[in-house]
Amino acid sequence: MLYVVATPIGNLEDLGRRGLKVLEAVAVIAAEDTRHTGRLLRHYAIGTPTVSLHQHNEKKVSARLAERLQSGESIALVSDAGTPLLSDPGMHLVRAARSLGARIVPIPGPSAITSALSVSGFPAGRFVFEGFLPAKSAARVRRLREMAGDPRTLVFFEAPHRILETVTDMAEIFGADRRAGIARELSKVFEEIYEARLSEVLAWLESRPERIQGEFVITVEGAGPVAADELGPEDVRLLSVLLEHLPASKASAVAARLTGKNKRELYAQALKLGAQTGPES
């Protein structure tokens, strides 16, 4: 059997009894980083051997582990923290196990996603998990624009060296008054959770150097309904495409004819998108 085991996201005491028993009983543990998982195993005095399975060797190692499953051994798959496969490696091993007809057993437990959602105060009946946004600014901005009108709660992971850039982009694209939450270092000693308007979240992060360190989950309140005379995400997307071929004045005029929205508002939005007005004709 292949056990997919959720492990603590910070506090080692969050490992459940069932997960503990599985890690003790399997033949081998496939770990994203054996050194990181080693700390958890030493904490519980577990001597099960580990093998490294990460994004650079996943296919090769999964094939070898599949042979061990086929021979009758049971294997546990863990990530560095939380539930495996959520922005972590392991998909190829799960697929290989399924192709062999092996039983695949999830061992539920900690998840940074659900932990952050549970304290966000935002609706969690329907939400979108985006993982990590693109590292490059242009691609990140483009992806955020695509999500600006989504009414569901948005959930993101972010690295410390990009947290300020990402929240700045969110405030610009979603609006400075959109509410968001920062969950930093969840379940760890320096855990901090803060919810406010995006402009206030940015100021909070900038207020103390230590607040831009650690691991982050960002939750953002979904977009409200768009009034008939307001620009929605589809209007902005159309305008962005037109601006690839036309100056701002012409792009806004064409967009106004196609959408029925106000030309002045479209022109103002075109300028916000960084368009060059070009020669008039």
N, C-alpha and C positions, 0 to 999 in steps of 0.2 A: 504494500500500500504506500501511496505518497500522501503524507500529511503536510498541509499548508498551514503553518503555525504562526499566528500573530504573536509578536513579542513586544515588550515594553517600549514606549516611545521616549522614556526618560527614567522614570522611577522603576527600579528593578523589581520592586514588590508587586508590580502590576501583572506579572506573569501568573496565569491561572493554574489551578491544580492539574487540569486535564492536559494543558500544554506542557507542564513540567513532566508529567508521566510519559508523554509521547517522546520528548527530547531524551529522556533516560532510556527508553526502550528501543528506539530505532537503531539500525546498523550504522547509519551515517547521517550527518546534518549538512545539507547544502546551504552555505551561508554567503551572503553578499560580501562580507568582510570577516574573515575568520578571526582576526584580532578583536574586532568589535564584539562579535558573538562570543568569543572566548571569555570576555569579562562577565557576561551573563551566566555562562556555564560554570565558571569558577565560583560565582556568587552562590550557586545552588549545588556546588560540588558534583557536577555532572561530567562524566568522563567520556562521553560519546565522541568519536572522532568527527572532524569536520572537513569539508572540502569547499574550496572557494568557487562560487558561481556568480559571476558579475557580467556586466554588459559586454565586455570584451572577449569573454571566453564561453559565453552562455551556450551557444549551439554545440560546441565541442564537448563540454562537460556534461551537458544534458544527454548526449548520445551515450556517454560512458555510464551515467547513472541509470539510463533506461535499461542497459544490459544488466545492471545489478537488480533492478526491479523485476526483470524477466527471470532472473535466477531465484527469485523468491524473497529477496531482502526488502525491508521497509525503510523508507527514507523520509526525513523531515526537511522541508524547505522553509527557510526563514530569511527575512531581510534585515538590514541594520536596525530598523525600528518600525513598529506597527505591523500592519497587515501586508503580506507580500503581494507583489504585482501592481500595487497602486503607486505608480511612478517608480517602480523597482523591477529588477529582473526576475525571471521565473516562468514567463509564458512558454518558452520552448520546452522546459521540463514538464510542465503540465500537459502540453500537447503530446509530447512523446509518451508520457504515461498513459494518456487516454488512447493513443493509437495502439498500445499494447494490451488494452483492456484492463489495465490496473485500476484498482479502486482509488479514487482521489477524495481525501477527507479534509474539509476545512476545520481548523481549530480556531474559533473566533476569539477575539480579544481586542487589545488596544488599537486605535486608529486616530491619527492626528486630525483627519478630516471630520469624523463624527464628533470628536472631542471639541474641536473649535466651533462646529455648528451648534452643539448643545448649549454653549454659553454665549452665542452671538446675539440672541434675542431676535434673529431674523427668521422668517418662515422656513422650515426645513422639510416640509412635506414634499416639495419639489425643489431640487437644487442642481447646479451644474458644477462638476469638479473639473478644473482645467489643468491641474498639475502645475508645472513650471511654464511661465510664459516665455516666448523667445528671448534670447539674451540680447540680440541686436535691437536697437531702439526702433528702427523703421518697422521691423516685423512685429515687435511688441505693440506698437501703436496701432498697426493695421488690425491685429487680432482683437485688441480692446475695442476698437470702433465696431467690429463685427458683433460684439457682445453688448454694446451700449444700451440697446433697447430690450434686452432679454428680461422678462418679468420675474424669472426665478432667482433665488439667492445664488451668488457666484462664490466659488471657493478656489483659492489658489495656494500653491506653495511658492516660497521665494527665498533666495539666498541672501545673506547679509550684505554682500557687496552690491546688490542691485535693489535692495528694498526701497531706498529713497527715490531712485529713478522710477521704479514701478508705481509707487504711490503718487508721485508727482504726475505721471502720465494718466493715472486713474482719475485724479482730481480734474485734470484738463479735459479728459474725454467724457467721463461719466458726470462731471459737474462737481464743484467743490462742496456742494451741500448734500450730495449723496452720502448716506451713512455707511460706514464700514467698520470692521473689527480687526484688530491685530491680536493674534495669539502667539506669544513669543516664549520659546523654551517650555512648551507644555509638559507638565508633570515633573519638571526639573527644579532645582533649588531656586533659580532666578526667574521662574515663571512670571509672566506679566500678561494681562488681558485688558485690552482697552477698546472701547467702542464709542464712536463719535462721527461727526461729519468728516469727509475725506481731508478737508483743509485742516481740521483740528488733529486728525490722525497724523498728518505730515508734521505739524508743529510739535506734537508729542514725541515723535521719533527723533526729531532734530534737537529736542531740549536737553538730552543727555546722551553722551557718546555710547554708553553701554547698551542703549536701546536699539542700536543698529547692529548688534552682535547676536549670534545664535541662529536658531531655526525658526522660520516664520510660517504661519498659516494666516492668509488674509481672507476674510469673508466680506462680501459687498452686498448690500441690499439690492434686490431686483428693481428694475425700472418701473416707474408708474405708468399709467395709460397716457398716451400722447393725444393731446387735443387736436381737433381737425385742422387748425391753422398753424400747429407747431411742426417743426421738422423732426421726422422720425429717423431711425437708423437706416431704413431703406432709402430715404431721401438723401441722406449724407453719403451712402454708398454709391448711389447713382451719380451724385455730384463729383465724387472722387474719381469715378471712371471717366466722366466727361472732362475733368481737369487734366487728364493724361494727354488729351488731344486738343483742348481749346483753352484760350485765356479765360480768366475768371468771369468777365462780363458776359461772354458768349455762353460759357458753361452754365452760368446761373440762369440765363434767358431760356436756354433749351430745357433745363431742369424745371423751370417754372411752367413751361408749356406742357411738359410730360406729367407733372405731378399736381398742377393747380396750386402749388404753394407760392407764397409771396416772393417775388424776385429779389427784393432788397434783403430779406432774411437769407435767401440762398447765396446772394453775393457776399454778405457778411460771413457766412459760413465758409465760403470759398477762400476768403482771405485768411480765416483761422486755419484752414488746411494747408496754408503755406503756399498758395497759388501765386503765380506772377500774372498780373493783369494783361500784359502784352499790349500790342497796338490795337486801338479801337478801329472798327470799320463798320 
